[in-house]
Amino acid sequence: MTRPGLPKLIATDLDGTLVRSDDTVSAYTHEVLDRVRAAGIPVVGATGRGPRLTELTRNDIRAADFLVMAGGGRVVDQSDPAGPVVLRDERLRAEVLAGLLADLEAEVGPLTVMVEASDEHDAPLWGDYHPSWPYQDRFEARSRAECLSGDVIKAFARTADHHVDELLEVARRIVPAETATLTQAGLGFIEICPPGVDKSTGLAVVAQRLGVDPGEVLVFGDMPNDLPMFAWAGWARVAVANAHPAVRAAADEVTLRNDDDGVAVYLDRLLSR
């Protein structure tokens, strides 16, 4: 059960949680988030999307005071009247990524790999084409050597022979946490982030800036990349009904599906009680 009163900070995942299956956010959700801010509670959009999708992200969560992007690797303070301030910007070294991909392929066989290398607006991912990737309009086929020619924001990998959860389990066994952070966000690919980068460490940057204790933070999510912030936040951890089983198991409460505006319905009730 939630604590009495209101949290001092609210963070929500976007895709699959706040954003509906048709890639829209309802007017009702925007209105409720505006009420949250009017109540004096800062709002954070916590997403796996990289900084190349900042404008899309700002449109999807217009009330956000802060953005935690790239799974925690890029943190932006949007509340400064002078303009956005980047509070965190982490990269994964190319030689580290090359080594861990080699180790992983030695165990599971050939991987389909993509990298997020640029933070320019709408920049494409680079790498191996795969028909299951849902955002082909922001993809550019590049060789592995080109993909590993510089440091990256994050990388994505999959294999035909493993379910993504199985591949993630194998990868976590092979790749030490001090080398990279591994997760998955429901896209059929594991995500390879810089060491120490996840949504909890990104949110911790925001909380420290605001002087908010993790026990005063309410979070919403749907996929395994949300689990670190579920473990970190203490006011309440809320899963949408369409969430991954591991996220539902870690949640204090389950709200309606993303397509039924579950985050907004929960917050509306919270503000009205």
Secondary structure as UniProt FT lines:
FT   STRAND          9..12
FT   TURN            16..18
FT   TURN            21..22
FT   HELIX           27..38
FT   TURN            39..40
FT   STRAND          43..46
FT   HELIX           51..53
FT   HELIX           54..60
FT   TURN            61..63
FT   STRAND          66..69
FT   HELIX           70..72
FT   STRAND          74..77
FT   TURN            81..82
FT   STRAND          85..89
FT   HELIX           94..108
FT   STRAND          112..116
FT   TURN            121..122
FT   STRAND          125..127
FT   TURN            131..132
FT   HELIX           136..138
FT   STRAND          139..141
FT   HELIX           144..147
FT   STRAND          154..158
FT   TURN            160..161
FT   HELIX           164..174
FT   TURN            177..179
FT   STRAND          181..184
FT   STRAND          190..193
FT   TURN            195..196
FT   HELIX           199..210
FT   HELIX           214..216
FT   STRAND          217..221
FT   HELIX           224..226
FT   HELIX           227..232
FT   STRAND          236..240
FT   TURN            241..242
FT   HELIX           245..250
FT   STRAND          253..255
FT   HELIX           258..260
FT   HELIX           262..272
//
